[in-house]
Amino acid sequence: MKKSWLRVLTLITTLLFILTGAIGCEKSQKTTPAKKPATVRKTVTQPQKKPVTSTITATEADRIAKCLAQEAVKVKGVNKAYVVIDTTGAKPNAYVGVNLTPDVKGAQTDKVKKEVEKKLKSAEPRLSTVNVTSDPDLVKRIRDLASAIAKGRPISGFADEIKELARRIKPTSR
């Protein structure tokens, strides 16, 4: 019986060595560090400001002309105003006809016209020039042109009349 115990003990010891050797030869499992999520950079874009361009479309010109006429009437001494915006040239120009209140006379006329020009230039910076007149004949021409354009007639059809206006209206400043 002693021999059988010795055999069993030898067998167990041998098995332990074999198992230990087999386990020792196995590829070691290294614990990999937890992967950090990739840093995501969120690019925030600033809203782009529309650049101020000097072009004014024909449709836009009619809307702007009406707004400018309302602005001109806000100037003290102006009773009524009519505006035509010429978009046929390289740069847009405004022709403004103003009916002044009866109390505006002499040197005050030029002062009121300059004030109208200044106000309209600041209201619409894309305008190259603002030409203001209080001459009744020219005011009537501007009123008639503004009315025709508002009814849908193209401004290009009035090129000669606009050139004549430009020639006859003395700019208050450039």
Secondary structure, DSSP 4 states (H G I P E B T S, - for coil): -HHHHHHHHHHHHHHHHHHHHHHHHSPP-PPPPPPPPPPPPPPPPPPPPPPP-S---HHHHHHHHHHHHHHHHTSTTEEEEEEEEE-SSSS-EEEEEEEEPTT--THHHHHHHHHHHHHHHHH-TT-SEEEEE--HHHHHHHHHHHHHHHTT--GGGGHHHHHHHHHHSPPS--
